[in-house]
Amino acid sequence: MIGFGETNEQRVLHMKAIRDLQDTSLSEHGHGFTSFIAWPVQLEHNSFGRRNRGQNKHVLGAGASEYLRHVAVSRLFLDNVPHVQASWPTMGMGVAQMALLAGADDAGSTMMEENVVSASGTTKVEATERELQDAIVRAGFTPVRRNSDYDWLPTEMLVGERSDLAAPPPGHQAVVGP
């Protein structure tokens, strides 16, 4: 979880601890973490966000750009963790699409039951397989179903090819140099 006011150095130190633990686990046990998932703290509808007269939700947290940078750095830094997951429940489907372009290789799941991010006020906690496939295809990738061990499963394509690739998240501006 990011966005509690930690520094970038603290985030990197946290990732180093994960990478070191993964190295130890792989060498001693032959297996370890299968995936890394970054979640930005959700402050909209909880007591932590209401602290300091509600200012926490304006001062803390992590927006789309910060989240995408964190995903990209985690993909580079956690070279021994096979998968990085994009978090569509916390950031929305559009940012999750961009996270695939930032190094995530997993769009998450349809989630039969979710009660962590929904407790913080997120309302979009379910997605159909068609929605996830569409988001993946619009980001320029081919969707593949998996189980919790990351074994690939037969995948029925529910969407066709798309010529309209995903747009950046709302408020995101791309700057073009001279």
Secondary structure, 3 states (H helix, E strand, C coil): CECCCCCHHHHHHHHHHHHHHHHHHHHHHCCCCCEEECCECCCCCCHHHHCHHHCHHHHCCCCHHHHHHHHHHHHHHCCCCCEEECCHHHHCHHHHHHHHHCCCCECCCCCCCCCCHHHHCCCCCCCCHHHHHHHHHHCCCCCCEECCCCCEECCCCCCCCCCCCCCCCCCCCCCCCC
